[in-house]
Amino acid sequence: MVTQKDLDRINELYRKSKAEGLTSAELDEQAKLRKAYIAAFRENLRGTLETIKIQNPDGSMIDVKKRHEEKMEAEAKKAFENGN
């Protein structure tokens, strides 16, 4: 989980990199913080997308996560049958 303190440090390192440059230790810290931020962002986005439901014109509901899993299984089965 990325805290506000981590976000502040990411921004501080960014500003310093533009103003005067970073040391190798600071570059490593910046990369680590950015990687953690991206992982948290993706996890949050995935959680949001997995809860989406789409309503068809006929009123039926489609669970996006279930639909995606079914589509991926069908593609894997097709690839297996084709020998890929």
C-alpha positions as CSV (number, residue, x, y, z in Angstrom):
1,M,0.0,0.0,0.0
2,V,1.3,3.4,-0.9
3,T,0.9,6.1,1.8
4,Q,0.7,9.8,1.4
5,K,4.3,10.0,2.8
6,D,5.4,7.8,-0.2
7,L,3.6,10.0,-2.7
8,D,5.2,13.1,-1.2
9,R,8.6,11.4,-1.4
10,I,8.0,10.5,-5.1
11,N,7.1,14.1,-5.9
12,E,10.1,15.4,-3.9
13,L,12.5,13.1,-5.8
14,Y,10.9,14.2,-9.1
15,R,11.3,17.8,-8.3
16,K,14.9,17.3,-7.2
17,S,15.7,15.3,-10.4
18,K,14.6,18.2,-12.5
19,A,16.4,20.8,-10.4
20,E,19.7,19.3,-9.7
21,G,19.7,15.5,-10.4
22,L,19.6,12.5,-8.1
23,T,22.3,10.3,-6.6
24,S,22.3,6.6,-7.4
25,A,20.7,5.8,-4.0
26,E,18.0,8.3,-4.7
27,L,17.4,6.9,-8.2
28,D,17.1,3.4,-6.6
29,E,14.6,4.8,-4.1
30,Q,12.6,6.6,-6.8
31,A,12.4,3.4,-8.9
32,K,11.3,1.4,-5.8
33,L,8.6,3.9,-4.9
34,R,7.3,4.2,-8.4
35,K,7.2,0.4,-8.8
36,A,5.1,0.2,-5.5
37,Y,2.8,3.0,-6.7
38,I,2.2,1.3,-10.1
39,A,1.5,-2.0,-8.4
40,A,-1.0,-0.4,-6.0
41,F,-2.7,1.5,-8.8
42,R,-3.1,-1.6,-10.9
43,E,-4.5,-3.6,-7.9
44,N,-7.0,-0.8,-7.3
45,L,-8.0,-0.6,-10.9
46,R,-8.4,-4.4,-11.2
47,G,-10.6,-4.3,-8.1
48,T,-12.8,-1.6,-9.6
49,L,-13.1,-3.3,-12.9
50,E,-14.0,-6.7,-11.4
51,T,-17.1,-5.2,-9.8
52,I,-18.5,-3.7,-13.0
53,K,-21.7,-5.1,-14.3
54,I,-23.2,-4.1,-17.7
55,Q,-26.9,-4.0,-18.4
56,N,-28.0,-5.2,-21.8
57,P,-30.9,-3.5,-23.6
58,D,-33.1,-6.5,-22.7
59,G,-32.4,-5.8,-19.0
60,S,-30.1,-8.7,-18.3
61,M,-26.9,-8.0,-16.5
62,I,-23.4,-9.2,-17.5
63,D,-20.7,-9.6,-14.9
64,V,-17.5,-8.2,-16.6
65,K,-15.1,-10.4,-14.6
66,K,-17.0,-13.6,-15.3
67,R,-17.3,-12.7,-19.0
68,H,-13.6,-12.0,-19.3
69,E,-12.7,-15.3,-17.6
70,E,-15.0,-17.2,-20.0
71,K,-13.5,-15.4,-23.0
72,M,-9.9,-16.2,-21.8
73,E,-10.8,-19.9,-21.3
74,A,-12.3,-20.1,-24.8
75,E,-9.2,-18.5,-26.3
76,A,-6.9,-20.8,-24.4
77,K,-9.0,-23.8,-25.5
78,K,-8.9,-22.6,-29.2
79,A,-5.1,-22.1,-29.0
80,F,-4.6,-25.6,-27.5
81,E,-6.8,-27.1,-30.3
82,N,-4.7,-25.3,-32.9
83,G,-1.5,-26.5,-31.4
84,N,-0.2,-23.0,-30.4
